[in-house]
Amino acid sequence: MRRFLIGLFFFLFFITPVFAFDFWGGSGYDICCLLPLNGENEKLGESVLKGLLLGLDVLKTSSFSVCVYDSGGISEIALQALKNMERQNCDILIALLGKNTAQPVISSAYRIGLPVIALTAESNILKGKGFIYRDFITPQIQIENLLDSVMRKLNYTSFAVFYPEDQYGEQYLKLFITGVRKRGGSVIKVIPYPPKTTDFAIQIKSLLGKEIVKEKPEKTLKTPTHFPFDAIFIPDNALTSAFIISQFAYYNAKNLVFLGTALWDDPEFAKMIKGYCRAAYFPTGFTLQAKQPWVRQFINDFRKNYHVFPDYLSAQGYEVGRILLYLNSLNRLPLKNIHEIIQNFPGPTGLTSFLPNGEVVKKIYIMEIKHGKCFIMP
């Protein structure tokens, strides 16, 4: 742990824009990490790194050597780091990539033949190349798991969508409509709103109808209104979504069910919507409520080593580390055709499988909110 803390001190205070440092390890495979360790996303990079080192057993003994590069979230810096990795003869690259770095880094890694496990939700990345894999909670995974749960377990078949007219909202709108139709359901109404909207009266009245919003509150309390849809999907952040849900309640619609994305995974969200709806459901890549023994072990080990609770990115880093340890035990490294081996791998972000094209499939958690409390959906 002492050497780990020294390493953390080094990267937190090093001021050169491109740098790397080594963690001790064995004489086996050299793993290179490309993480944003400076700039606005440095906390995200630190979370992944903590989980990865724990998952690789680097804090104990390990057959891996780990070299960490800072991308700063900037494509030019990331590509320079990749050149250094090529000279270093790195065996595997693990990279947390955003919209500015995903495409150039993965394209360059493919060009030099460097196997990659990419932690990114970006869609513009190479696939089907045999040694480039993604392990992350993508929008597709979120929607697939959410709809599998509410349509199969709750028998919901009809939906409305209330979405922001931005890239995030439009992406989830398309995925949601496609997923509902694929399962034999229907989206009966789609209501857009401009980003940064603060008054949703026009949109809510358009969805509910003028008769309902003008109804006396005491009447709707005695006889709850029946709506022509089972739930409303809102792909927006927790704060905005809570405000929208409260405005629905203001317009005599407290008996609604709402669906959201992983952006709702906020400890205050359940409290913010208490009393404003019948229930709410959203997907998440990691929860401290998970009962599986391998997740409890991860949480306990993380707290023991870092004295804080892990978050999703810590869990994601840890999962990649455990996958590499498992592959190494089977003599299946460097990365190649690991979809033949990794199927329903028990990771802290859910059961994880890889497809031949390098894409990931996950069975993740769906959270249920009722009466201001948030639990894993039974």
Buried (B, 14 or more C-beta within 10 A) or exposed (E): EEEBEEBBEEBEEBEEBBBBBEBEBEEEBBBBBBBBBBBEBBEBBBBBBBBBBBBBBBBEEBBBBBBBBBBBBBBBBBBBBBEBBBEEEBBBBBBBBBBBBBBBBBBBBBEEEBBBBBBBBBEEBBBEBBBBBBBBBBBBBBBBBBBBBBBEEBEBBBBBBBBBEBEBBBBBBEBBBBBBEEBEBEBBBBBBBEEEBEEBEEBBBBBBBEEBBEBEEEEBEEEBBEBEBBBBBBBBBBEBBBBBBBBBBBBBBBBBBBBBBBBBBBEEBBEBBBEBBBBBBBBBBBBEEBEEEEBEEBBEBBEEBBEEEBBBBBBBBBBBBBBBBBBBEEEBBBBEEBBEEBEEBEBBBBBBBBBEBBBBBBBBBBBBBBEEEBEEBE
